[in-house]
Amino acid sequence: MQDTPQKILIIRLSAVGDVLRVLPAFQVLRKNYPEATFGWVTEKASADILRAHPDIEKVFVFPKKAIRRKLASPLTFFSGLQDFWKFMTPIRAEGYDLAFDFHGIFKSGIISRFSRAPLRVGFTMAFCREGNYLCNNLRFPQDRKRVNRVKRNLTLLEKFGLSTEHERPVIHIPEADREVVHRFFREQQIDPKMPVIAVHPGTSPTTPYKRWDSYRYAVVADNIIEANATQVIFTWAGKELDMVNEILSKMKYRAIVGPQTAN
């Protein structure tokens, strides 16, 4: 690039874990462009985590479900297009001069294409899906097909020409949420001076095949407690409480059931 970018847009929508795995890449961008301001396009599930980050100036929440529902019906199709354009309007108004599409699918590509960023960085055809590569004008391959998501994101920046040395990323927790956690620790008599490990056995409702057997979770949790005098907390959301209780029923040692989470 001839000019140092002043405003940079990051595109990584759902899910929470995948958004978190972009944070090392964000650290790299912040280090290479310390004077730039950053915006991030995501979905509702990850918005609060990103809003709490002091180095992210704008968080744009893509209303995927509402727009998809309208686009699915001929009666509301054009209304869905209007809603999409309404969503894009404040992004376009920001005047981003560089966009990074870390997601690599159709919807992230369309957002990148219509962001008005003159330079849009993404993956080559073999390393993205749904024609995403057509929406970005500076495309890079990966060294191999299967790669850790963190490494995949860092490799994109490396191919772009940036040094990928970075500090360990920090997940910034809103103060109100931090107080909820502190209160829960007090109620459950959790010793903050001892190691605490959180285990989330659930997955997206659409990917139950990714879930491990409850007995295996029980064995692993017992081994962790026995070997390290560690406190284990099982987290859950939605309809996953029965799954957690089943695991606890198969354990030798006491584990703690966390409060319900939103995602």
C-alpha positions as CSV (number, residue, x, y, z in Angstrom):
1,M,0.0,0.0,0.0
2,Q,1.2,3.5,-0.8
3,D,-0.7,5.2,1.9
4,T,-1.0,4.2,5.6
5,P,-4.7,3.4,6.2
6,Q,-6.5,5.6,8.6
7,K,-9.7,3.6,9.0
8,I,-9.8,-0.2,8.9
9,L,-12.9,-2.4,8.8
10,I,-12.8,-6.0,10.1
11,I,-15.5,-8.5,9.0
12,R,-16.0,-11.6,11.0
13,L,-19.6,-12.5,11.8
14,S,-20.6,-15.5,14.0
15,A,-19.8,-17.5,16.0
16,V,-18.3,-16.2,19.3
17,G,-15.4,-18.6,19.2
18,D,-14.5,-17.7,15.6
19,V,-14.7,-14.0,16.4
20,L,-12.4,-14.5,19.4
21,R,-9.9,-16.3,17.1
22,V,-9.6,-13.1,15.1
23,L,-8.3,-11.1,18.1
24,P,-4.7,-12.2,17.5
25,A,-5.0,-10.8,14.0
26,F,-6.6,-7.6,15.4
27,Q,-3.6,-7.3,17.7
28,V,-1.3,-7.4,14.6
29,L,-3.3,-4.8,12.8
30,R,-3.3,-2.5,15.9
31,K,0.5,-2.9,16.2
32,N,1.1,-2.2,12.5
33,Y,-1.3,0.7,12.3
34,P,-1.3,2.4,15.7
35,E,-2.9,5.6,14.5
36,A,-5.8,3.9,12.6
37,T,-9.3,3.6,13.9
38,F,-11.1,0.3,13.6
39,G,-14.6,-0.9,12.9
40,W,-15.9,-4.5,13.1
41,V,-18.9,-6.1,11.5
42,T,-20.3,-9.0,13.5
43,E,-23.6,-10.6,14.6
44,K,-25.5,-10.1,17.9
45,A,-23.8,-13.0,19.8
46,S,-20.4,-11.4,19.7
47,A,-21.3,-7.7,19.8
48,D,-20.9,-7.2,23.5
49,I,-17.4,-8.7,23.6
50,L,-16.3,-6.4,20.8
51,R,-18.0,-3.3,22.2
52,A,-16.0,-3.8,25.4
53,H,-12.7,-3.6,23.6
54,P,-11.2,-0.2,24.0
55,D,-9.4,-0.3,20.6
56,I,-12.5,-1.0,18.5
57,E,-14.3,2.3,17.7
58,K,-17.4,1.0,16.0
59,V,-19.2,-2.3,16.1
60,F,-21.8,-2.9,13.4
61,V,-24.3,-5.7,14.2
62,F,-25.5,-7.5,11.1
63,P,-29.2,-8.5,11.5
64,K,-28.8,-11.8,9.7
65,K,-32.0,-13.5,10.8
66,A,-34.3,-10.6,10.0
67,I,-32.8,-10.0,6.6
68,R,-32.6,-13.6,5.7
69,R,-36.3,-14.1,6.6
70,K,-37.4,-11.3,4.3
71,L,-35.2,-12.4,1.5
72,A,-36.6,-15.9,1.6
73,S,-40.1,-14.7,0.6
74,P,-41.1,-13.1,-2.7
75,L,-43.5,-10.9,-0.8
76,T,-40.8,-9.3,1.3
77,F,-37.7,-9.8,-0.9
78,F,-37.3,-6.2,-1.8
79,S,-37.9,-5.1,1.7
80,G,-35.0,-7.4,2.7
81,L,-32.8,-5.7,0.2
82,Q,-33.8,-2.3,1.6
83,D,-32.9,-3.5,5.1
84,F,-29.5,-4.7,4.0
85,W,-28.8,-1.3,2.3
86,K,-30.0,0.5,5.5
87,F,-27.5,-1.6,7.5
88,M,-24.7,-0.8,5.1
89,T,-25.4,3.0,5.1
90,P,-23.5,3.8,8.3
91,I,-20.6,1.6,7.3
92,R,-20.3,3.3,4.0
93,A,-20.5,6.7,5.7
94,E,-17.4,5.9,7.8
95,G,-15.2,6.0,4.7
96,Y,-13.0,2.9,5.5
97,D,-10.0,2.7,3.3
98,L,-9.1,-0.9,4.1
99,A,-11.2,-3.9,4.8
100,F,-10.2,-7.4,5.9
101,D,-12.7,-10.2,5.3
102,F,-11.7,-12.9,7.7
103,H,-14.9,-14.9,7.3
104,G,-14.7,-15.9,3.6
105,I,-18.4,-16.6,2.8
106,F,-21.0,-14.9,0.7
107,K,-22.5,-12.6,3.3
108,S,-19.2,-11.3,4.5
109,G,-18.1,-10.8,0.9
110,I,-21.2,-8.7,0.1
111,I,-20.6,-6.6,3.2
112,S,-17.0,-6.1,2.1
113,R,-17.9,-5.3,-1.5
114,F,-20.4,-2.6,-0.5
115,S,-18.4,-1.1,2.4
116,R,-16.9,1.4,0.0
117,A,-13.4,0.4,1.1
118,P,-11.2,0.8,-2.0
119,L,-8.9,-2.1,-0.8
120,R,-10.6,-5.2,0.3
121,V,-8.5,-8.1,1.5
122,G,-9.7,-11.7,1.5
123,F,-8.9,-15.3,0.5
124,T,-8.4,-16.8,-2.9
125,M,-11.1,-19.0,-4.4
126,A,-9.7,-22.3,-3.0
127,F,-9.8,-20.9,0.5
128,C,-13.2,-19.3,0.8
129,R,-16.8,-20.3,0.0
130,E,-19.9,-19.2,-1.9
131,G,-18.1,-17.0,-4.4
132,N,-16.6,-14.8,-1.7
133,Y,-13.4,-14.2,-3.6
134,L,-15.3,-12.2,-6.2
135,C,-16.1,-9.5,-3.7
136,N,-12.5,-8.7,-2.5
137,N,-9.9,-7.2,-4.8
138,L,-6.7,-8.3,-3.0
139,R,-6.8,-12.1,-2.4
140,F,-4.3,-14.4,-0.8
141,P,-4.0,-18.2,-0.5
142,Q,-3.3,-20.2,2.5
143,D,-0.2,-22.5,2.7
144,R,-2.5,-25.5,3.1
145,K,-6.2,-26.3,3.2
146,R,-6.6,-27.4,6.8
147,V,-5.2,-25.0,9.3
148,N,-6.0,-23.6,12.7
149,R,-8.3,-20.6,12.5
150,V,-5.9,-18.4,14.4
151,K,-3.1,-19.3,12.0
152,R,-5.4,-18.9,9.0
153,N,-6.2,-15.3,10.0
154,L,-2.5,-14.5,10.8
155,T,-1.4,-16.0,7.5
156,L,-3.7,-13.6,5.6
157,L,-2.0,-10.7,7.3
158,E,1.4,-12.1,6.7
159,K,0.7,-12.5,3.0
160,F,-0.6,-8.9,3.0
161,G,2.9,-8.0,4.1
162,L,2.6,-7.3,7.8
163,S,4.7,-8.6,10.6
164,T,2.6,-10.9,12.6
165,E,4.4,-10.6,16.0
166,H,1.9,-9.6,18.6
167,E,1.1,-9.5,22.3
168,R,-1.2,-12.1,23.8
169,P,-4.8,-10.9,23.1
170,V,-7.0,-9.8,25.9
171,I,-10.8,-10.5,26.1
172,H,-12.2,-7.3,27.6
173,I,-15.2,-8.0,29.9
174,P,-17.8,-5.3,30.5
175,E,-17.8,-4.2,34.2
176,A,-21.5,-5.2,34.7
177,D,-20.7,-8.8,33.5
178,R,-17.6,-8.9,35.6
179,E,-19.6,-8.2,38.7
180,V,-22.1,-11.0,37.9
181,V,-19.1,-13.4,37.7
182,H,-17.7,-12.2,41.0
183,R,-21.1,-12.6,42.7
184,F,-21.4,-16.1,41.3
185,F,-17.9,-17.0,42.6
186,R,-18.9,-15.8,46.1
187,E,-22.2,-17.7,46.1
188,Q,-20.5,-20.9,45.0
189,Q,-17.5,-20.4,47.4
190,I,-15.1,-20.6,44.5
191,D,-11.5,-19.7,45.6
192,P,-10.1,-17.3,43.0
193,K,-6.6,-18.1,44.2
194,M,-7.0,-21.7,42.9
195,P,-7.0,-22.7,39.2
196,V,-10.5,-22.6,37.7
197,I,-11.3,-24.3,34.4
198,A,-14.5,-23.8,32.5
199,V,-15.9,-26.6,30.3
200,H,-18.6,-26.0,27.8
201,P,-19.9,-29.3,26.4
202,G,-22.5,-27.9,24.2
203,T,-22.4,-27.0,20.5
204,S,-24.6,-25.2,18.1
205,P,-28.0,-26.9,17.7
206,T,-27.2,-27.5,14.1
207,T,-23.9,-29.4,14.9
208,P,-24.8,-32.0,17.5
209,Y,-22.2,-34.3,15.9
210,K,-19.5,-32.2,17.4
211,R,-20.6,-33.0,20.9
212,W,-18.5,-35.4,23.0
213,D,-20.0,-38.3,25.0
214,S,-21.0,-37.2,28.5
215,Y,-19.0,-40.0,30.1
216,R,-15.8,-38.7,28.4
217,Y,-16.4,-35.2,29.7
218,A,-16.9,-36.7,33.2
219,V,-13.6,-38.7,33.1
220,V,-11.7,-35.7,31.8
221,A,-13.1,-33.3,34.5
222,D,-12.4,-35.8,37.2
223,N,-8.8,-36.3,36.0
224,I,-8.3,-32.5,36.0
225,I,-9.6,-32.1,39.5
226,E,-7.6,-35.0,40.8
227,A,-4.3,-34.1,39.2
228,N,-4.4,-30.4,39.7
229,A,-6.7,-29.6,42.6
230,T,-8.6,-27.5,40.0
231,Q,-12.1,-26.2,40.3
232,V,-14.2,-27.1,37.2
233,I,-17.2,-25.1,36.1
234,F,-19.5,-26.4,33.4
235,T,-21.1,-23.6,31.4
236,W,-24.3,-24.0,29.4
237,A,-26.9,-22.1,27.3
238,G,-30.4,-22.8,26.0
239,K,-31.4,-26.4,26.5
240,E,-28.0,-27.7,27.5
241,L,-28.6,-27.9,31.3
242,D,-29.7,-31.5,31.1
243,M,-26.5,-32.4,29.2
244,V,-24.4,-30.8,32.0
245,N,-26.4,-32.5,34.8
246,E,-25.8,-35.9,33.0
247,I,-22.1,-35.3,33.0
248,L,-22.1,-34.3,36.7
249,S,-24.0,-37.5,37.5
250,K,-21.1,-39.6,36.1
251,M,-18.4,-37.7,38.0
252,K,-16.5,-38.8,41.1
253,Y,-15.7,-35.3,42.3
254,R,-17.8,-32.1,42.7
255,A,-18.0,-29.8,39.7
256,I,-19.9,-26.5,39.6
257,V,-22.8,-25.7,37.3
258,G,-22.4,-22.2,35.9
259,P,-25.2,-19.7,35.4
260,Q,-27.0,-19.8,32.1
261,T,-25.3,-17.9,29.4
262,A,-26.9,-16.1,26.5
263,N,-25.2,-18.0,23.7
